[in-house]
Amino acid sequence: MALKVLIVDDDFINRKLLQTLLKKNKDVVEMLEAENGSDALDKLKKETDINLILLDIMMPIVDGIEFLKIFRSDMKNSHIPVIVLSTDDTRKTEVFDNGANDFLRKPIKEEELFAKMTQWTS
């Protein structure tokens, strides 16, 4: 399956690390980056064929929770899985309540990430 993944994280290094991981996954054919939730929403308007979103919570402008609220309020986005990546376990309930499909704790382990990606996209 060919996957187009949107990486949403305000930290440049985190985005690069995720890209390096995703390049090892044969299913990932394209990666897009967004620096915050607002940037991600703009990209989603232009790119209608995104298969998966990897979302950080702590970001300026529009954070991960706000992004989820806006993103999930539009029914045409209901089929796109969102995996939240965070160092903050205490927000797990909040992200699920707002429509996240899954949660991974940073630092991200390759095998865990790929297992979740397969679970939500196959």
DSSP file with accessible surface (Angstrom, degrees, kcal/mol):
  #  RESIDUE AA STRUCTURE BP1 BP2  ACC     N-H-->O    O-->H-N    N-H-->O    O-->H-N    TCO  KAPPA ALPHA  PHI   PSI    X-CA   Y-CA   Z-CA
    1    1 A M              0   0  125      0, 0.0     2,-0.6     0, 0.0   121,-0.0   0.000 360.0 360.0 360.0 131.5    0.0    0.0    0.0
    2    2 A A        -     0   0   63     26,-0.1     2,-0.4    27,-0.1    26,-0.2  -0.761 360.0-161.6 -88.2 121.2    1.4    3.4   -1.0
    3    3 A L  E     -a   28   0A   1     24,-3.6    26,-2.5    -2,-0.6    27,-1.7  -0.872  17.1-161.1-110.4 137.7    1.1    5.9    1.9
    4    4 A K  E     -a   30   0A  13     -2,-0.4    47,-2.7    45,-0.2    48,-1.3  -0.972  23.2-164.3-111.6 117.4    1.3    9.6    1.9
    5    5 A V  E     -ab  31  52A   0     25,-2.6    27,-2.7    -2,-0.6     2,-0.6  -0.886  14.6-152.5-113.0 134.3    2.1   10.8    5.5
    6    6 A L  E     -ab  32  53A   0     46,-2.6    48,-2.9    -2,-0.4     2,-0.6  -0.920  11.0-158.1-104.1 121.3    1.8   14.2    7.0
    7    7 A I  E     -ab  33  54A   0     25,-3.3    27,-2.5    -2,-0.6     2,-0.6  -0.891   7.4-170.0 -99.4 120.4    4.2   14.9    9.8
    8    8 A V  E     +ab  34  55A   1     46,-3.2    48,-2.4    -2,-0.6     2,-0.3  -0.919  30.2 126.3-117.1 106.3    3.0   17.7   12.1
    9    9 A D        -     0   0    2     25,-2.2    27,-0.1    -2,-0.6     6,-0.1  -0.947  51.3-144.7-158.6 136.2    5.6   18.9   14.6
   10   10 A D  S    S+     0   0   68     48,-0.3     2,-0.7    -2,-0.3    25,-0.1   0.646  81.7  88.2 -78.6 -13.5    7.1   22.3   15.5
   11   11 A D     >  -     0   0   66      1,-0.2     4,-2.2     2,-0.0     5,-0.2  -0.780  65.3-156.7 -92.7 115.6   10.5   20.8   16.1
   12   12 A F  H  > S+     0   0  119     -2,-0.7     4,-2.3     1,-0.2     5,-0.2   0.890  94.4  51.6 -55.0 -43.7   12.6   20.6   12.9
   13   13 A I  H  > S+     0   0  110      1,-0.2     4,-2.7     2,-0.2    -1,-0.2   0.921 107.8  51.6 -65.8 -41.1   14.8   17.8   14.4
   14   14 A N  H  > S+     0   0   45      1,-0.2     4,-2.4     2,-0.2    -1,-0.2   0.911 109.8  50.3 -60.7 -41.3   11.7   15.8   15.4
   15   15 A R  H  X S+     0   0   14     -4,-2.2     4,-2.3     1,-0.2    -2,-0.2   0.923 111.5  47.8 -63.7 -42.0   10.4   16.1   11.8
   16   16 A K  H  X S+     0   0   72     -4,-2.3     4,-2.4     2,-0.2    -2,-0.2   0.892 110.4  51.7 -65.6 -40.8   13.7   15.0   10.3
   17   17 A L  H  X S+     0   0  105     -4,-2.7     4,-2.3     2,-0.2    -1,-0.2   0.926 110.9  48.2 -61.0 -44.1   14.0   12.0   12.7
   18   18 A L  H  X S+     0   0    9     -4,-2.4     4,-3.1     1,-0.2    -2,-0.2   0.903 110.1  51.9 -63.7 -40.5   10.5   10.9   11.7
   19   19 A Q  H  X S+     0   0   29     -4,-2.3     4,-2.1     2,-0.2    -1,-0.2   0.922 108.2  51.4 -61.3 -42.7   11.4   11.3    8.0
   20   20 A T  H  X S+     0   0   79     -4,-2.4     4,-0.6     1,-0.2    -2,-0.2   0.917 113.3  45.3 -60.5 -43.5   14.5    9.1    8.5
   21   21 A L  H >< S+     0   0   27     -4,-2.3     3,-1.5     1,-0.2     4,-0.3   0.946 112.3  50.5 -62.5 -48.9   12.3    6.5   10.2
   22   22 A L  H >< S+     0   0    0     -4,-3.1     3,-1.8     1,-0.3     6,-0.3   0.800  98.4  66.3 -64.9 -28.3    9.6    6.6    7.6
   23   23 A K  H 3< S+     0   0  143     -4,-2.1    -1,-0.3     1,-0.3    -2,-0.2   0.764  96.2  58.2 -63.6 -22.4   12.1    6.3    4.7
   24   24 A K  T << S+     0   0  126     -3,-1.5     2,-0.7    -4,-0.6    -1,-0.3   0.562  88.0  88.7 -81.2 -10.4   12.8    2.8    6.0
   25   25 A N    X   -     0   0   13     -3,-1.8     3,-1.5    -4,-0.3    -1,-0.0  -0.827  67.6-155.1 -94.7 115.3    9.1    1.9    5.6
   26   26 A K  T 3  S+     0   0  183     -2,-0.7    -1,-0.1     1,-0.3    -3,-0.0   0.709  90.4  61.6 -63.0 -21.3    8.5    0.5    2.1
   27   27 A D  T 3  S+     0   0   37    -25,-0.1   -24,-3.6    -5,-0.1     2,-0.6   0.731  82.6  90.4 -77.0 -22.8    4.8    1.6    2.2
   28   28 A V  E <   +a    3   0A  22     -3,-1.5   -24,-0.2    -6,-0.3     3,-0.1  -0.660  42.1 163.2 -82.0 116.3    5.6    5.3    2.6
   29   29 A V  E     +     0   0A 100    -26,-2.5     2,-0.3    -2,-0.6   -25,-0.2   0.677  64.9  21.3-103.4 -22.9    5.9    7.0   -0.8
   30   30 A E  E     -a    4   0A  84    -27,-1.7   -25,-2.6     2,-0.0     2,-0.4  -0.998  58.7-164.1-150.0 143.4    5.5   10.6    0.1
   31   31 A M  E     -a    5   0A  43     -2,-0.3     2,-0.3   -27,-0.2   -25,-0.2  -0.991   4.8-171.0-128.4 136.9    6.0   12.7    3.3
   32   32 A L  E     -a    6   0A  25    -27,-2.7   -25,-3.3    -2,-0.4     2,-0.4  -0.922  11.9-146.2-120.6 152.4    4.8   16.2    3.9
   33   33 A E  E     -a    7   0A  40     -2,-0.3     2,-0.3   -27,-0.2   -25,-0.2  -0.921  13.0-176.4-121.1 145.7    5.7   18.4    6.9
   34   34 A A  E     -a    8   0A   0    -27,-2.5   -25,-2.2    -2,-0.4     3,-0.1  -0.993  19.0-150.7-136.0 143.5    3.8   21.0    8.9
   35   35 A E  S    S-     0   0  110     -2,-0.3     2,-0.3   -27,-0.2   -27,-0.1   0.606  78.2  -4.4 -89.6 -15.1    5.2   23.1   11.7
   36   36 A N  S  > S-     0   0   16     23,-0.1     4,-2.4   -27,-0.1     5,-0.2  -0.961  83.8 -84.6-162.7 177.6    1.9   23.5   13.6
   37   37 A G  H  > S+     0   0    0     25,-2.7     4,-2.5    23,-0.4     5,-0.2   0.855 123.8  52.5 -62.1 -35.9   -1.8   22.7   13.4
   38   38 A S  H  > S+     0   0   43     24,-0.2     4,-2.1     2,-0.2    -1,-0.2   0.942 110.5  47.3 -65.8 -46.1   -2.6   25.7   11.3
   39   39 A D  H  > S+     0   0   39      1,-0.2     4,-2.3     2,-0.2    -2,-0.2   0.908 111.9  52.3 -59.3 -42.4    0.0   24.8    8.8
   40   40 A A  H  X S+     0   0    0     -4,-2.4     4,-2.4     1,-0.2    -2,-0.2   0.914 106.8  51.4 -63.8 -43.2   -1.3   21.2    8.8
   41   41 A L  H  X S+     0   0   30     -4,-2.5     4,-1.3     1,-0.2    -1,-0.2   0.904 109.7  50.9 -62.8 -39.1   -4.9   22.3    8.1
   42   42 A D  H  X S+     0   0   70     -4,-2.1     4,-1.3     1,-0.2     3,-0.4   0.927 110.8  48.2 -61.5 -45.9   -3.7   24.4    5.1
   43   43 A K  H  X S+     0   0   56     -4,-2.3     4,-3.1     1,-0.2    -2,-0.2   0.888 107.4  56.0 -63.3 -38.3   -1.7   21.5    3.7
   44   44 A L  H  < S+     0   0   20     -4,-2.4    -1,-0.2     1,-0.2    -2,-0.2   0.788 102.6  56.1 -67.0 -26.3   -4.8   19.2    4.1
   45   45 A K  H  < S+     0   0  152     -4,-1.3    -1,-0.2    -3,-0.4    -2,-0.2   0.881 116.8  35.4 -69.4 -37.5   -6.9   21.5    2.1
   46   46 A K  H  < S+     0   0  159     -4,-1.3     2,-0.9     1,-0.2    -2,-0.2   0.837 116.9  53.3 -82.9 -39.1   -4.4   21.3   -0.8
   47   47 A E    ><  +     0   0   58     -4,-3.1     3,-0.6    -5,-0.2    -1,-0.2  -0.834  59.9 170.5-104.1  98.1   -3.4   17.6   -0.4
   48   48 A T  T 3   +     0   0  118     -2,-0.9    -1,-0.1     1,-0.2    -4,-0.1   0.474  67.0  66.1 -89.7   0.2   -6.6   15.6   -0.4
   49   49 A D  T 3   +     0   0   88      2,-0.0     2,-0.3     0, 0.0   -45,-0.2   0.014  62.3 138.7-113.2  29.5   -4.9   12.2   -0.6
   50   50 A I    <   -     0   0    3     -3,-0.6   -45,-0.2     1,-0.1     3,-0.1  -0.564  30.6-170.6 -74.9 135.3   -3.1   12.0    2.7
   51   51 A N        +     0   0   50    -47,-2.7     2,-0.3     1,-0.3   -46,-0.2   0.616  64.3  15.9-100.1 -19.9   -3.4    8.6    4.3
   52   52 A L  E     -b    5   0A   0    -48,-1.3   -46,-2.6    28,-0.2     2,-0.4  -0.977  57.6-151.2-158.6 142.0   -2.0    9.2    7.8
   53   53 A I  E     -bc   6  82A   0     28,-2.2    30,-3.0    -2,-0.3     2,-0.6  -0.978   3.2-160.8-121.1 129.4   -1.1   12.0   10.1
   54   54 A L  E     -bc   7  83A   1    -48,-2.9   -46,-3.2    -2,-0.4     2,-0.5  -0.955  25.9-166.7-105.5 116.4    1.6   11.9   12.7
   55   55 A L  E     -bc   8  84A   0     28,-2.7    30,-3.1    -2,-0.6     2,-0.2  -0.913  20.2-155.1-122.0 126.8    0.8   14.7   15.2
   56   56 A D  E     - c   0  85A  10    -48,-2.4    30,-0.2    -2,-0.5     3,-0.1  -0.565  10.8-151.2 -83.1 156.6    2.7   16.3   18.0
   57   57 A I  S    S+     0   0    1     28,-0.5     7,-2.6    -2,-0.2     2,-1.1   0.878  77.3  67.3 -94.3 -49.6    0.6   18.0   20.8
   58   58 A M        +     0   0  109      5,-0.2   -48,-0.3     6,-0.1    -1,-0.2  -0.624  69.2 132.4 -82.6  99.8    2.8   20.8   22.0
   59   59 A M        -     0   0   18     -2,-1.1   -23,-0.1    -3,-0.1   -24,-0.0  -0.988  52.8-109.6-143.9 153.5    3.0   23.4   19.2
   60   60 A P  S    S+     0   0   70      0, 0.0     2,-1.8     0, 0.0   -23,-0.4  -0.269  91.6  12.5 -74.0 169.9    2.6   27.1   18.8
   61   61 A I  S    S+     0   0  141    -25,-0.1     2,-0.5   -24,-0.1   -25,-0.1  -0.440 139.0  15.1  67.1 -81.1   -0.3   28.8   17.1
   62   62 A V  S    S-     0   0   26     -2,-1.8   -25,-2.7     4,-0.0   -24,-0.2  -0.967  83.9-155.2-123.0 113.4   -2.6   25.7   16.8
   63   63 A D     >  -     0   0   46     -2,-0.5     4,-2.7   -27,-0.2    -5,-0.2  -0.175  34.5 -91.0 -81.3-179.3   -1.6   22.8   19.0
   64   64 A G  H  > S+     0   0    1     -7,-2.6     4,-2.4     1,-0.2    -7,-0.1   0.866 124.1  49.8 -61.8 -39.0   -2.3   19.2   18.5
   65   65 A I  H  > S+     0   0    3     -8,-0.3     4,-2.4     2,-0.2    -1,-0.2   0.942 112.9  46.3 -67.0 -46.8   -5.6   19.2   20.5
   66   66 A E  H  > S+     0   0   85      1,-0.2     4,-2.3     2,-0.2     5,-0.2   0.908 111.6  53.1 -60.6 -42.5   -7.0   22.2   18.6
   67   67 A F  H  X S+     0   0    0     -4,-2.7     4,-3.4     1,-0.2     5,-0.3   0.944 109.1  49.0 -56.9 -48.4   -5.9   20.7   15.3
   68   68 A L  H  X S+     0   0    0     -4,-2.4     4,-3.0     1,-0.2     5,-0.2   0.910 109.4  52.1 -59.1 -43.8   -7.8   17.5   16.2
   69   69 A K  H  X S+     0   0   96     -4,-2.4     4,-0.8     2,-0.2    -1,-0.2   0.933 117.0  38.4 -58.8 -47.1  -10.9   19.4   17.2
   70   70 A I  H  < S+     0   0   74     -4,-2.3     4,-0.5     2,-0.2     3,-0.4   0.940 118.4  48.5 -69.5 -47.1  -11.0   21.3   13.9
   71   71 A F  H >< S+     0   0    1     -4,-3.4     3,-1.1    -5,-0.2     6,-0.3   0.919 113.9  45.2 -60.9 -46.2   -9.8   18.4   11.7
   72   72 A R  H 3< S+     0   0   53     -4,-3.0    -1,-0.2    -5,-0.3    -2,-0.2   0.658  97.7  72.7 -76.5 -14.7  -12.4   15.9   13.2
   73   73 A S  T 3< S+     0   0   93     -4,-0.8     2,-0.7    -3,-0.4    -1,-0.2   0.685  86.9  74.1 -72.9 -14.2  -15.2   18.5   12.9
   74   74 A D  S X  S-     0   0   60     -3,-1.1     3,-2.1    -4,-0.5     4,-0.2  -0.880  75.4-152.1-101.6 115.6  -15.2   17.9    9.2
   75   75 A M  G >  S+     0   0  141     -2,-0.7     3,-1.9     1,-0.3     4,-0.3   0.768  89.8  69.5 -60.1 -27.0  -16.7   14.5    8.3
   76   76 A K  G 3  S+     0   0  137      1,-0.3     3,-0.3     2,-0.1    -1,-0.3   0.684  97.5  54.2 -69.4 -10.5  -14.7   14.2    5.1
   77   77 A N  G X  S+     0   0   23     -3,-2.1     3,-1.7    -6,-0.3    -1,-0.3   0.425  77.6  99.6 -94.4  -0.2  -11.6   13.7    7.4
   78   78 A S  T <  S+     0   0   71     -3,-1.9    -1,-0.2     1,-0.3    -2,-0.1   0.765  78.5  54.2 -64.4 -23.2  -13.1   10.9    9.4
   79   79 A H  T 3  S+     0   0  136     -3,-0.3    -1,-0.3    -4,-0.3    -2,-0.1   0.575  86.1  94.2 -86.3  -8.7  -11.3    8.1    7.4
   80   80 A I  S <  S-     0   0    8     -3,-1.7   -28,-0.2   -28,-0.1     2,-0.1  -0.747  73.2-136.6 -90.2 116.2   -7.8    9.6    8.0
   81   81 A P        -     0   0    9      0, 0.0   -28,-2.2     0, 0.0     2,-0.5  -0.453  13.5-157.1 -72.4 142.7   -6.0    8.1   11.0
   82   82 A V  E     -c   53   0A   0     17,-0.2    19,-2.5   -30,-0.2    20,-1.5  -0.984   4.6-166.7-121.3 121.4   -4.1   10.4   13.3
   83   83 A I  E     -cd  54 102A   0    -30,-3.0   -28,-2.7    -2,-0.5     2,-0.4  -0.948  15.8-144.6-107.2 119.3   -1.4    9.0   15.5
   84   84 A V  E     -cd  55 103A   0     18,-2.7    20,-3.1    -2,-0.6     2,-0.5  -0.696   9.8-162.0 -85.4 132.9   -0.3   11.4   18.3
   85   85 A L  E     +cd  56 104A   3    -30,-3.1   -28,-0.5    -2,-0.4     2,-0.3  -0.971  27.9 146.9-115.0 119.4    3.4   11.4   19.2
   86   86 A S  E     - d   0 105A   1     18,-2.3    20,-2.0    -2,-0.5   -30,-0.0  -0.997  53.8-143.7-152.5 155.5    4.1   13.0   22.5
   87   87 A T  S    S+     0   0   87     -2,-0.3     2,-1.0    18,-0.2    18,-0.1   0.551  87.5  86.5 -88.6 -10.0    6.3   12.9   25.6
   88   88 A D    >   +     0   0   45      1,-0.2     3,-1.3     2,-0.0    -1,-0.1  -0.743  49.7 176.6-102.3  94.2    3.3   13.8   27.7
   89   89 A D  G >  S+     0   0   66     -2,-1.0     3,-1.6     1,-0.2     4,-0.3   0.734  73.6  73.7 -63.9 -23.5    1.4   10.7   28.8
   90   90 A T  G 3  S+     0   0  119      1,-0.3     4,-0.3     2,-0.1     3,-0.3   0.698  91.3  56.4 -69.1 -15.5   -1.0   12.7   30.8
   91   91 A R  G <> S+     0   0   43     -3,-1.3     4,-2.4     1,-0.2    -1,-0.3   0.387  75.2 103.0 -96.5   5.6   -2.8   14.0   27.7
   92   92 A K  H <> S+     0   0   89     -3,-1.6     4,-2.2     1,-0.2     5,-0.2   0.921  81.6  46.6 -55.3 -50.1   -3.6   10.6   26.3
   93   93 A T  H  > S+     0   0   98     -3,-0.3     4,-2.7    -4,-0.3    -1,-0.2   0.925 111.4  53.3 -59.2 -44.1   -7.3   10.7   27.3
   94   94 A E  H  > S+     0   0   72     -4,-0.3     4,-1.2     1,-0.2    -1,-0.2   0.900 108.7  48.2 -60.1 -42.4   -7.6   14.2   26.0
   95   95 A V  H  <>S+     0   0    0     -4,-2.4     5,-2.5     1,-0.2     3,-0.3   0.916 113.1  47.5 -69.1 -37.8   -6.2   13.3   22.5
   96   96 A F  H ><5S+     0   0   85     -4,-2.2     3,-1.6     1,-0.2    -2,-0.2   0.910 108.5  55.1 -67.8 -39.1   -8.5   10.2   22.3
   97   97 A D  H 3<5S+     0   0  127     -4,-2.7    -1,-0.2     1,-0.3    -2,-0.2   0.778 108.2  50.9 -61.4 -27.3  -11.5   12.3   23.3
   98   98 A N  T 3<5S-     0   0   38     -4,-1.2    -1,-0.3    -3,-0.3   -26,-0.2   0.235 130.7 -86.7-100.0  12.1  -10.7   14.7   20.5
   99   99 A G  T < 5S+     0   0   24     -3,-1.6   -17,-0.2     1,-0.3    -3,-0.2   0.569  71.4 149.4 104.4   9.2  -10.5   12.0   17.8
  100  100 A A      < -     0   0    9     -5,-2.5    -1,-0.3    -6,-0.1   -17,-0.2  -0.481  35.5-152.0 -70.7 147.5   -6.9   10.7   17.7
  101  101 A N  S    S-     0   0   43    -19,-2.5     2,-0.3     1,-0.2   -18,-0.2   0.758  70.6  -1.5 -87.9 -30.5   -6.7    7.0   16.7
  102  102 A D  E     -d   83   0A  15    -20,-1.5   -18,-2.7    -7,-0.1     2,-0.4  -0.961  58.2-138.3-156.4 171.1   -3.6    6.2   18.6
  103  103 A F  E     -d   84   0A  11     -2,-0.3     2,-0.4   -20,-0.2   -18,-0.2  -0.999  12.5-174.8-141.7 129.7   -0.9    7.5   20.8
  104  104 A L  E     -d   85   0A   6    -20,-3.1   -18,-2.3    -2,-0.4     2,-0.4  -0.994  23.3-129.6-126.2 137.5    2.9    6.8   20.8
  105  105 A R  E     -d   86   0A 125     -2,-0.4   -18,-0.2   -20,-0.2     4,-0.2  -0.656  39.5 -91.6 -85.5 134.2    5.3    8.1   23.5
  106  106 A K  S    S+     0   0   27    -20,-2.0     2,-0.1    -2,-0.4    -1,-0.0  -0.603 105.0  63.8 -77.8 149.6    8.4    9.9   22.3
  107  107 A P  S    S-     0   0  113      0, 0.0     2,-0.3     0, 0.0    -2,-0.1   0.477  92.6-136.6 -68.9 142.8   11.2    8.9   21.7
  108  108 A I        -     0   0   36     -2,-0.1     2,-0.5    -4,-0.1    -2,-0.1  -0.506   8.6-145.8 -77.3 130.9    9.5    7.0   18.9
  109  109 A K     >  -     0   0  105     -2,-0.3     4,-2.5    -4,-0.2     3,-0.3  -0.861  13.3-134.8 -96.9 131.8   10.6    3.4   18.3
  110  110 A E  H  > S+     0   0   64     -2,-0.5     4,-2.8     1,-0.2     5,-0.2   0.884 102.2  48.6 -51.5 -49.7   10.7    2.3   14.7
  111  111 A E  H  > S+     0   0  130      1,-0.2     4,-2.0     2,-0.2    -1,-0.2   0.883 112.6  48.6 -65.9 -36.3    9.0   -1.1   15.2
  112  112 A E  H  > S+     0   0   78     -3,-0.3     4,-2.3     2,-0.2    -1,-0.2   0.934 112.8  47.9 -66.0 -45.5    6.2    0.4   17.4
  113  113 A L  H  X S+     0   0    0     -4,-2.5     4,-2.7     1,-0.2    -2,-0.2   0.943 113.2  47.0 -60.7 -48.2    5.5    3.2   14.8
  114  114 A F  H  X S+     0   0   32     -4,-2.8     4,-2.4     1,-0.2    -1,-0.2   0.878 110.4  53.0 -64.9 -36.7    5.4    0.8   11.9
  115  115 A A  H  X S+     0   0   61     -4,-2.0     4,-2.4    -5,-0.2    -1,-0.2   0.935 112.1  45.1 -63.4 -43.8    3.1   -1.6   13.7
  116  116 A K  H  X S+     0   0   53     -4,-2.3     4,-2.2     2,-0.2    -2,-0.2   0.903 111.7  52.8 -65.9 -40.9    0.7    1.2   14.5
  117  117 A M  H  X S+     0   0    1     -4,-2.7     4,-1.5     1,-0.2    -2,-0.2   0.925 111.3  46.0 -61.1 -44.3    0.9    2.5   10.9
  118  118 A T  H  X S+     0   0   70     -4,-2.4     4,-1.6     1,-0.2     3,-0.3   0.929 110.4  54.5 -63.0 -43.4    0.1   -1.0    9.6
  119  119 A Q  H  < S+     0   0  116     -4,-2.4    -1,-0.2     1,-0.2    -2,-0.2   0.893 116.8  35.9 -57.2 -42.5   -2.8   -1.3   12.1
  120  120 A W  H  < S+     0   0   86     -4,-2.2    -1,-0.2     1,-0.2    -2,-0.2   0.602 123.0  39.2 -92.5 -12.5   -4.4    1.9   10.9
  121  121 A T  H  <        0   0   18     -4,-1.5    -2,-0.2    -3,-0.3    -1,-0.2   0.487 360.0 360.0-118.3  -4.8   -3.7    1.9    7.2
  122  122 A S     <        0   0  118     -4,-1.6    -4,-0.0    -5,-0.2     0, 0.0  -0.539 360.0 360.0-101.3 360.0   -4.2   -1.6    6.0
